[in-house]
Amino acid sequence: MSKSLRERAEETSKEVHDILGLSQDDHPQEVTDAIEHAIIRALVEERYRCADLVRDEMEKNAHKAEDMAEKVRAVNSVLETTLNSMR
């Protein structure tokens, strides 16, 4: 089972307290809250970044698709003209 963001923040808070040599009683809730908020902000920013990348790629592909469709229409037009002239 995967850990929740809160559980990850609590573990990281304990690590921060250990690294800094602080007591676990020194503002544990505030540190955990700050870490959890930082994780959430990072996830939201990455989600937006990924959505922007997908949108940009789809716009590129839409442009390519339109170019290809124009080429197909041009070929179809030539074929229709050729077929009509054969009648």
N, C-alpha and C positions, 0 to 999 in steps of 0.2 A: 504494500500500500504506500502511495506517495505521501510525502509530508505536506502539510498545509503551509501557507506562507507564514502564518503565525508561529508554527513550530520551528520553521527555519530561522525566523527572526529571533526567537528565544534562544536557539542554539548559538547563533551568531553573537547575541548579546553576552552570553556566558563566555564565549571566546574572547570578545573585546575586553570584558572585565578581567579575564585571566591575563591577557597580553599586557594590559595597563597596570596589572597588580592591584586592581580595585576589589573591594568587597562586593559580593553579590547583592549586598543590601544598599549599595550606592546607586540609587535611582534605576532599579532594574526595569520598572515599567516604562519609564521615559526612554531609556536606551532601546528597549525592545520595540516600542512604538515608532521611534525614529528609524530604526532599521527596517521595520515592516513597511513604513511609508516610502523609504528609499527603494525597496524592492518593487513595490507597486508602481511607483513613478517610472522606474526603469522598464518594467514590463509594458506599461502603457506607451511609453516612448518607442519601444521596439515594435509594438503592435502597429503604431502609426507609421513607423518607418517601413515595415513590411507591407502595409496596405499601400503606401505611396509607391513602393517598388512594383507591386503587382499592377497598380493603376497605370504607371508609366509604361510598363511592358505591354499591357493590353492596348494602350494608345498606340504604341509602336506597331503592334501586330494588326491593329485595326487599319492603320495607314498602309501597311504592307498588303493587307487583304483588299483594301480599296484599289491599290495600284494593280494588283493581280486581276481583280474584277474588271478594271478598265481594259487591261490587255486582252482578257477573254472576250469582252464585248467587241473590241476592235477586230479580233480574229473572227468572231461570229459574223460581224458586219461584212468583212471581206468574203467569208464563205457564202453568206446570203446573196451578196452581189454577184459572186461567181455563179451560184446556182440559178439565180434569176436570169442571168445572161445566157444560160444554157437552154432556156425554154424556147 
